Amino acid sequence: MLGTTAVTAAISLSMWGLLAQTNGLNGAARATARLDAIKTALTVGAGIGGAVALLLTLRRQWLSEHEQIHREEVDASTEHDATERRITELYTAAASQLGGDTAPGRLAGLYALERLAQDHTAHRQTIVNVICAYLRMPFEPEPPSADMAAWSEERVVRLTAQQILTDHLIVSAEEADEWLSDSPSADPKFWPGIELNLAGATLLHFEFAMRRAELVNFHGTRFVGYTNSSHAELAGHAYFHRARFEGGAGNFRGAWFGLRVVFSGADFGEHRAAFDGATFAGMVFLKDATFGSGVSLDDARALADFNTNWGSERQWPPGWRERPITENEPMPRPRLGRWTRAAQPTPGDETWTVLVRDEPGQAPEPGQ
């Protein structure tokens, strides 16, 4: 309708203007001029009609494309909502199984949660939190005098929960040379950026070697049996205050500690605590820990110019201190360390300090 009106108006105005120019002519000249004026007006109308038709076609195309985009957005939103509802249903079912009365049901719930976390990265941390919460539930590691079967089954469930958490934090041996970088692991099984809250949990033979986590909270955790955290990469804060290592050594050889590591009030029991070749890149609180058979920091090193936004305090165990690297002294490269040649500090590098034992008769430095 709008196009027809525009064409009619264009023809009328053109014809009126052109015919007005023939008023001074007479006879055959006037007839010929008036005929040409009519032809010209019709041509103008045809041109405008074509332009209007093109505009209408473009408008219909624009509307069609935007309707298609809208339909795709609606379909995507509907699909997303359906996926989220499905995830919620699976999560609820798995969590219900984890809280069930039978060990096979709890195991099924754990594996269902693991599969959800593997397939849906946005829900990983939530699922990790659920598994950590399960491990924080009370558990007595010593076999009871009665109901041995139920205790044995629960022990299997808890070991499985531990393994699910730690299996997805492994830094592969092929990536060991990249451990000082922020590059993500190429292993699709690896879950980056995970935070573990296992405060107050009872962990059995906890295997955390070669694992990488963003933050770990082991405040008051009981580590029962041999605990292996050698070459672990703890990028952020690592809380071990009041943790107890029972029946096995606390092995942190070659580990990397990031912003802050706290062992205040930790009890390493009767075994020697090993931090040989470890790297400390932030605040350190090791002074107030209990080392029943001593502590070893041979070939350990500390970042001198570290991030002090969280504080600058460092408390080393009695008998140990930091010492700057001397001018021609190479940084020790321990057999158990994971330093590449490219990452190895040069002699006299002021960026790093080494951990050494106090010399006999030497007074402790301030803060030691």
Contacts in CASP RR format, 6 or more apart in sequence:
PFRMAT RR
TARGET T0000
AUTHOR 0000-0000-0000
METHOD contacts of the structure
MODEL  1
MLGTTAVTAAISLSMWGLLAQTNGLNGAARATARLDAIKTALTVGAGIGG
AVALLLTLRRQWLSEHEQIHREEVDASTEHDATERRITELYTAAASQLGG
DTAPGRLAGLYALERLAQDHTAHRQTIVNVICAYLRMPFEPEPPSADMAA
WSEERVVRLTAQQILTDHLIVSAEEADEWLSDSPSADPKFWPGIELNLAG
ATLLHFEFAMRRAELVNFHGTRFVGYTNSSHAELAGHAYFHRARFEGGAG
NFRGAWFGLRVVFSGADFGEHRAAFDGATFAGMVFLKDATFGSGVSLDDA
RALADFNTNWGSERQWPPGWRERPITENEPMPRPRLGRWTRAAQPTPGDE
TWTVLVRDEPGQAPEPGQ
2 52 0 8 1.000
3 49 0 8 1.000
3 52 0 8 1.000
3 53 0 8 1.000
3 56 0 8 1.000
6 48 0 8 1.000
6 49 0 8 1.000
6 52 0 8 1.000
7 45 0 8 1.000
7 48 0 8 1.000
7 49 0 8 1.000
7 52 0 8 1.000
10 44 0 8 1.000
10 45 0 8 1.000
10 48 0 8 1.000
10 49 0 8 1.000
11 41 0 8 1.000
11 42 0 8 1.000
11 44 0 8 1.000
11 45 0 8 1.000
12 41 0 8 1.000
14 40 0 8 1.000
14 41 0 8 1.000
14 44 0 8 1.000
14 45 0 8 1.000
15 37 0 8 1.000
15 38 0 8 1.000
15 41 0 8 1.000
17 37 0 8 1.000
18 36 0 8 1.000
18 37 0 8 1.000
18 38 0 8 1.000
18 40 0 8 1.000
18 41 0 8 1.000
19 34 0 8 1.000
19 37 0 8 1.000
19 38 0 8 1.000
21 33 0 8 1.000
21 37 0 8 1.000
22 30 0 8 1.000
22 33 0 8 1.000
22 34 0 8 1.000
22 37 0 8 1.000
24 30 0 8 1.000
25 33 0 8 1.000
87 116 0 8 1.000
87 120 0 8 1.000
87 123 0 8 1.000
90 112 0 8 1.000
90 116 0 8 1.000
91 113 0 8 1.000
91 116 0 8 1.000
91 123 0 8 1.000
91 127 0 8 1.000
93 112 0 8 1.000
94 108 0 8 1.000
94 109 0 8 1.000
94 110 0 8 1.000
94 112 0 8 1.000
94 113 0 8 1.000
94 116 0 8 1.000
95 109 0 8 1.000
95 113 0 8 1.000
95 130 0 8 1.000
97 105 0 8 1.000
97 106 0 8 1.000
97 108 0 8 1.000
97 109 0 8 1.000
97 112 0 8 1.000
98 105 0 8 1.000
98 106 0 8 1.000
98 109 0 8 1.000
98 110 0 8 1.000
98 113 0 8 1.000
98 130 0 8 1.000
98 134 0 8 1.000
99 106 0 8 1.000
99 134 0 8 1.000
100 106 0 8 1.000
103 153 0 8 1.000
103 154 0 8 1.000
103 156 0 8 1.000
103 157 0 8 1.000
106 157 0 8 1.000
107 156 0 8 1.000
107 157 0 8 1.000
107 160 0 8 1.000
110 131 0 8 1.000
110 157 0 8 1.000
110 160 0 8 1.000
110 161 0 8 1.000
110 164 0 8 1.000
111 164 0 8 1.000
113 127 0 8 1.000
113 130 0 8 1.000
113 131 0 8 1.000
113 164 0 8 1.000
114 127 0 8 1.000
114 164 0 8 1.000
114 168 0 8 1.000
116 123 0 8 1.000
116 127 0 8 1.000
117 123 0 8 1.000
117 124 0 8 1.000
117 127 0 8 1.000
117 128 0 8 1.000
117 168 0 8 1.000
117 191 0 8 1.000
118 168 0 8 1.000
118 189 0 8 1.000
124 191 0 8 1.000
124 194 0 8 1.000
125 194 0 8 1.000
125 195 0 8 1.000
128 165 0 8 1.000
128 191 0 8 1.000
128 194 0 8 1.000
128 195 0 8 1.000
128 196 0 8 1.000
129 197 0 8 1.000
131 161 0 8 1.000
131 164 0 8 1.000
131 165 0 8 1.000
132 165 0 8 1.000
132 196 0 8 1.000
132 197 0 8 1.000
132 198 0 8 1.000
132 201 0 8 1.000
134 158 0 8 1.000
134 161 0 8 1.000
135 158 0 8 1.000
135 161 0 8 1.000
135 162 0 8 1.000
135 198 0 8 1.000
135 201 0 8 1.000
135 202 0 8 1.000
135 203 0 8 1.000
136 197 0 8 1.000
136 198 0 8 1.000
136 199 0 8 1.000
136 200 0 8 1.000
136 201 0 8 1.000
138 202 0 8 1.000
139 154 0 8 1.000
139 158 0 8 1.000
139 202 0 8 1.000
140 151 0 8 1.000
140 202 0 8 1.000
141 202 0 8 1.000
141 204 0 8 1.000
141 222 0 8 1.000
141 224 0 8 1.000
143 151 0 8 1.000
143 152 0 8 1.000
144 151 0 8 1.000
155 204 0 8 1.000
158 202 0 8 1.000
158 204 0 8 1.000
159 204 0 8 1.000
159 205 0 8 1.000
162 203 0 8 1.000
162 204 0 8 1.000
162 206 0 8 1.000
162 207 0 8 1.000
163 207 0 8 1.000
165 196 0 8 1.000
166 206 0 8 1.000
166 207 0 8 1.000
166 208 0 8 1.000
166 211 0 8 1.000
167 189 0 8 1.000
168 189 0 8 1.000
168 190 0 8 1.000
168 191 0 8 1.000
168 194 0 8 1.000
169 190 0 8 1.000
169 191 0 8 1.000
169 194 0 8 1.000
169 208 0 8 1.000
169 211 0 8 1.000
169 212 0 8 1.000
169 213 0 8 1.000
170 187 0 8 1.000
170 189 0 8 1.000
170 190 0 8 1.000
170 210 0 8 1.000
170 211 0 8 1.000
170 212 0 8 1.000
171 179 0 8 1.000
171 185 0 8 1.000
171 190 0 8 1.000
171 210 0 8 1.000
171 211 0 8 1.000
171 212 0 8 1.000
171 233 0 8 1.000
172 185 0 8 1.000
172 187 0 8 1.000
172 190 0 8 1.000
173 210 0 8 1.000
175 185 0 8 1.000
175 186 0 8 1.000
175 187 0 8 1.000
176 210 0 8 1.000
176 231 0 8 1.000
176 338 0 8 1.000
177 338 0 8 1.000
177 340 0 8 1.000
177 342 0 8 1.000
179 212 0 8 1.000
179 231 0 8 1.000
179 233 0 8 1.000
179 256 0 8 1.000
179 338 0 8 1.000
180 256 0 8 1.000
180 339 0 8 1.000
180 340 0 8 1.000
180 343 0 8 1.000
184 190 0 8 1.000
184 192 0 8 1.000
185 192 0 8 1.000
185 212 0 8 1.000
190 212 0 8 1.000
192 212 0 8 1.000
192 214 0 8 1.000
193 213 0 8 1.000
193 214 0 8 1.000
194 213 0 8 1.000
194 214 0 8 1.000
195 213 0 8 1.000
195 214 0 8 1.000
195 215 0 8 1.000
195 216 0 8 1.000
195 217 0 8 1.000
196 213 0 8 1.000
196 215 0 8 1.000
196 216 0 8 1.000
196 217 0 8 1.000
197 217 0 8 1.000
198 216 0 8 1.000
198 217 0 8 1.000
198 218 0 8 1.000
198 221 0 8 1.000
199 217 0 8 1.000
199 218 0 8 1.000
199 219 0 8 1.000
199 220 0 8 1.000
199 221 0 8 1.000
199 239 0 8 1.000
200 218 0 8 1.000
200 219 0 8 1.000
200 220 0 8 1.000
200 221 0 8 1.000
200 222 0 8 1.000
201 218 0 8 1.000
201 221 0 8 1.000
201 222 0 8 1.000
202 221 0 8 1.000
202 222 0 8 1.000
202 224 0 8 1.000
203 221 0 8 1.000
203 222 0 8 1.000
203 223 0 8 1.000
203 224 0 8 1.000
203 227 0 8 1.000
204 224 0 8 1.000
204 225 0 8 1.000
205 224 0 8 1.000
205 225 0 8 1.000
205 226 0 8 1.000
205 227 0 8 1.000
206 223 0 8 1.000
206 227 0 8 1.000
206 228 0 8 1.000
206 229 0 8 1.000
207 228 0 8 1.000
208 227 0 8 1.000
208 228 0 8 1.000
208 229 0 8 1.000
208 232 0 8 1.000
209 228 0 8 1.000
209 229 0 8 1.000
209 230 0 8 1.000
209 231 0 8 1.000
209 232 0 8 1.000
209 251 0 8 1.000
210 230 0 8 1.000
210 231 0 8 1.000
210 232 0 8 1.000
211 229 0 8 1.000
211 232 0 8 1.000
211 233 0 8 1.000
212 232 0 8 1.000
212 233 0 8 1.000
212 235 0 8 1.000
213 232 0 8 1.000
213 233 0 8 1.000
213 234 0 8 1.000
213 235 0 8 1.000
214 235 0 8 1.000
214 236 0 8 1.000
215 234 0 8 1.000
215 235 0 8 1.000
215 236 0 8 1.000
215 237 0 8 1.000
215 238 0 8 1.000
216 234 0 8 1.000
216 237 0 8 1.000
216 238 0 8 1.000
216 239 0 8 1.000
217 237 0 8 1.000
217 239 0 8 1.000
218 238 0 8 1.000
218 239 0 8 1.000
218 240 0 8 1.000
218 243 0 8 1.000
219 239 0 8 1.000
219 240 0 8 1.000
219 241 0 8 1.000
219 242 0 8 1.000
219 243 0 8 1.000
220 241 0 8 1.000
220 242 0 8 1.000
220 243 0 8 1.000
220 244 0 8 1.000
221 240 0 8 1.000
221 243 0 8 1.000
221 244 0 8 1.000
222 243 0 8 1.000
222 244 0 8 1.000
222 246 0 8 1.000
223 243 0 8 1.000
223 244 0 8 1.000
223 245 0 8 1.000
223 246 0 8 1.000
223 248 0 8 1.000
223 250 0 8 1.000
224 246 0 8 1.000
224 247 0 8 1.000
225 246 0 8 1.000
225 247 0 8 1.000
225 248 0 8 1.000
226 247 0 8 1.000
226 248 0 8 1.000
226 249 0 8 1.000
226 251 0 8 1.000
227 245 0 8 1.000
227 248 0 8 1.000
227 249 0 8 1.000
227 250 0 8 1.000
227 251 0 8 1.000
228 250 0 8 1.000
228 251 0 8 1.000
229 250 0 8 1.000
229 251 0 8 1.000
229 252 0 8 1.000
229 255 0 8 1.000
230 251 0 8 1.000
230 252 0 8 1.000
230 253 0 8 1.000
230 254 0 8 1.000
230 255 0 8 1.000
230 336 0 8 1.000
231 253 0 8 1.000
231 254 0 8 1.000
231 255 0 8 1.000
231 256 0 8 1.000
231 336 0 8 1.000
231 337 0 8 1.000
231 338 0 8 1.000
232 252 0 8 1.000
232 255 0 8 1.000
232 256 0 8 1.000
233 255 0 8 1.000
233 256 0 8 1.000
234 255 0 8 1.000
234 256 0 8 1.000
234 257 0 8 1.000
234 258 0 8 1.000
234 261 0 8 1.000
235 256 0 8 1.000
235 258 0 8 1.000
235 259 0 8 1.000
236 258 0 8 1.000
236 259 0 8 1.000
236 260 0 8 1.000
237 258 0 8 1.000
237 259 0 8 1.000
237 260 0 8 1.000
237 261 0 8 1.000
237 262 0 8 1.000
237 310 0 8 1.000
238 257 0 8 1.000
238 258 0 8 1.000
238 260 0 8 1.000
238 261 0 8 1.000
238 262 0 8 1.000
239 262 0 8 1.000
240 261 0 8 1.000
240 262 0 8 1.000
240 263 0 8 1.000
240 266 0 8 1.000
241 262 0 8 1.000
241 263 0 8 1.000
241 264 0 8 1.000
241 265 0 8 1.000
241 266 0 8 1.000
241 285 0 8 1.000
242 264 0 8 1.000
242 265 0 8 1.000
242 266 0 8 1.000
242 267 0 8 1.000
243 263 0 8 1.000
243 266 0 8 1.000
243 267 0 8 1.000
244 266 0 8 1.000
244 267 0 8 1.000
244 269 0 8 1.000
245 266 0 8 1.000
245 267 0 8 1.000
245 268 0 8 1.000
245 269 0 8 1.000
245 271 0 8 1.000
245 273 0 8 1.000
246 269 0 8 1.000
247 269 0 8 1.000
247 270 0 8 1.000
247 271 0 8 1.000
248 271 0 8 1.000
249 268 0 8 1.000
249 271 0 8 1.000
249 272 0 8 1.000
249 273 0 8 1.000
249 274 0 8 1.000
250 268 0 8 1.000
250 271 0 8 1.000
250 273 0 8 1.000
250 274 0 8 1.000
251 274 0 8 1.000
252 273 0 8 1.000
252 274 0 8 1.000
252 275 0 8 1.000
252 278 0 8 1.000
253 274 0 8 1.000
253 275 0 8 1.000
253 276 0 8 1.000
253 277 0 8 1.000
253 278 0 8 1.000
253 336 0 8 1.000
253 337 0 8 1.000
254 275 0 8 1.000
254 276 0 8 1.000
254 277 0 8 1.000
254 278 0 8 1.000
254 279 0 8 1.000
254 334 0 8 1.000
254 336 0 8 1.000
254 337 0 8 1.000
254 338 0 8 1.000
255 275 0 8 1.000
255 278 0 8 1.000
255 279 0 8 1.000
256 278 0 8 1.000
256 279 0 8 1.000
256 281 0 8 1.000
257 278 0 8 1.000
257 279 0 8 1.000
257 280 0 8 1.000
257 281 0 8 1.000
257 282 0 8 1.000
257 284 0 8 1.000
258 280 0 8 1.000
258 281 0 8 1.000
258 282 0 8 1.000
259 281 0 8 1.000
259 282 0 8 1.000
259 283 0 8 1.000
259 307 0 8 1.000
259 310 0 8 1.000
260 282 0 8 1.000
260 283 0 8 1.000
260 284 0 8 1.000
260 285 0 8 1.000
260 310 0 8 1.000
261 280 0 8 1.000
261 282 0 8 1.000
261 283 0 8 1.000
261 284 0 8 1.000
261 285 0 8 1.000
261 286 0 8 1.000
262 285 0 8 1.000
263 285 0 8 1.000
263 286 0 8 1.000
263 288 0 8 1.000
263 289 0 8 1.000
264 285 0 8 1.000
264 287 0 8 1.000
264 288 0 8 1.000
264 289 0 8 1.000
264 315 0 8 1.000
265 288 0 8 1.000
265 289 0 8 1.000
265 290 0 8 1.000
266 289 0 8 1.000
266 290 0 8 1.000
267 289 0 8 1.000
267 290 0 8 1.000
268 289 0 8 1.000
268 290 0 8 1.000
268 291 0 8 1.000
268 292 0 8 1.000
268 293 0 8 1.000
268 294 0 8 1.000
268 295 0 8 1.000
269 290 0 8 1.000
269 291 0 8 1.000
269 292 0 8 1.000
269 293 0 8 1.000
270 292 0 8 1.000
270 293 0 8 1.000
271 292 0 8 1.000
271 293 0 8 1.000
272 291 0 8 1.000
272 292 0 8 1.000
272 293 0 8 1.000
272 294 0 8 1.000
272 295 0 8 1.000
272 296 0 8 1.000
273 289 0 8 1.000
273 291 0 8 1.000
273 294 0 8 1.000
273 295 0 8 1.000
273 296 0 8 1.000
274 295 0 8 1.000
274 296 0 8 1.000
275 295 0 8 1.000
275 296 0 8 1.000
275 297 0 8 1.000
275 300 0 8 1.000
276 296 0 8 1.000
276 297 0 8 1.000
276 298 0 8 1.000
276 299 0 8 1.000
276 300 0 8 1.000
276 334 0 8 1.000
276 336 0 8 1.000
277 297 0 8 1.000
277 298 0 8 1.000
277 299 0 8 1.000
277 300 0 8 1.000
277 301 0 8 1.000
277 334 0 8 1.000
277 336 0 8 1.000
277 337 0 8 1.000
278 297 0 8 1.000
278 300 0 8 1.000
278 301 0 8 1.000
279 300 0 8 1.000
279 301 0 8 1.000
279 302 0 8 1.000
279 303 0 8 1.000
280 300 0 8 1.000
280 301 0 8 1.000
280 302 0 8 1.000
280 303 0 8 1.000
280 314 0 8 1.000
281 302 0 8 1.000
281 303 0 8 1.000
281 306 0 8 1.000
282 302 0 8 1.000
282 303 0 8 1.000
282 306 0 8 1.000
282 307 0 8 1.000
282 310 0 8 1.000
282 314 0 8 1.000
283 306 0 8 1.000
283 310 0 8 1.000
283 311 0 8 1.000
283 312 0 8 1.000
283 313 0 8 1.000
283 314 0 8 1.000
284 302 0 8 1.000
284 313 0 8 1.000
284 314 0 8 1.000
284 315 0 8 1.000
284 316 0 8 1.000
285 313 0 8 1.000
285 314 0 8 1.000
285 315 0 8 1.000
286 295 0 8 1.000
286 315 0 8 1.000
286 316 0 8 1.000
286 317 0 8 1.000
287 315 0 8 1.000
287 316 0 8 1.000
287 317 0 8 1.000
287 318 0 8 1.000
287 368 0 8 1.000
288 315 0 8 1.000
289 295 0 8 1.000
289 317 0 8 1.000
291 317 0 8 1.000
294 317 0 8 1.000
295 317 0 8 1.000
295 320 0 8 1.000
297 316 0 8 1.000
297 317 0 8 1.000
297 320 0 8 1.000
297 355 0 8 1.000
298 334 0 8 1.000
298 355 0 8 1.000
299 332 0 8 1.000
299 333 0 8 1.000
299 334 0 8 1.000
299 336 0 8 1.000
299 337 0 8 1.000
299 354 0 8 1.000
299 355 0 8 1.000
300 354 0 8 1.000
300 355 0 8 1.000
301 331 0 8 1.000
301 332 0 8 1.000
301 352 0 8 1.000
301 353 0 8 1.000
301 354 0 8 1.000
301 355 0 8 1.000
302 314 0 8 1.000
302 322 0 8 1.000
302 352 0 8 1.000
302 353 0 8 1.000
302 354 0 8 1.000
302 355 0 8 1.000
303 351 0 8 1.000
303 352 0 8 1.000
304 324 0 8 1.000
304 350 0 8 1.000
304 351 0 8 1.000
304 352 0 8 1.000
304 353 0 8 1.000
305 350 0 8 1.000
305 351 0 8 1.000
306 312 0 8 1.000
314 322 0 8 1.000
314 367 0 8 1.000
315 367 0 8 1.000
315 368 0 8 1.000
316 322 0 8 1.000
316 355 0 8 1.000
316 368 0 8 1.000
318 364 0 8 1.000
318 368 0 8 1.000
319 357 0 8 1.000
319 358 0 8 1.000
319 364 0 8 1.000
319 368 0 8 1.000
320 355 0 8 1.000
320 356 0 8 1.000
320 357 0 8 1.000
320 358 0 8 1.000
320 368 0 8 1.000
321 355 0 8 1.000
321 356 0 8 1.000
321 358 0 8 1.000
321 364 0 8 1.000
321 365 0 8 1.000
321 368 0 8 1.000
322 353 0 8 1.000
322 354 0 8 1.000
322 355 0 8 1.000
322 356 0 8 1.000
323 353 0 8 1.000
323 354 0 8 1.000
323 355 0 8 1.000
323 356 0 8 1.000
324 350 0 8 1.000
324 353 0 8 1.000
325 331 0 8 1.000
325 345 0 8 1.000
325 347 0 8 1.000
325 348 0 8 1.000
325 349 0 8 1.000
325 350 0 8 1.000
325 352 0 8 1.000
325 353 0 8 1.000
325 354 0 8 1.000
326 348 0 8 1.000
327 347 0 8 1.000
327 348 0 8 1.000
328 347 0 8 1.000
328 348 0 8 1.000
329 347 0 8 1.000
329 348 0 8 1.000
330 346 0 8 1.000
330 347 0 8 1.000
331 339 0 8 1.000
331 344 0 8 1.000
331 345 0 8 1.000
331 347 0 8 1.000
331 349 0 8 1.000
331 352 0 8 1.000
331 354 0 8 1.000
332 354 0 8 1.000
333 339 0 8 1.000
333 344 0 8 1.000
345 351 0 8 1.000
345 352 0 8 1.000
358 364 0 8 1.000
358 368 0 8 1.000
END
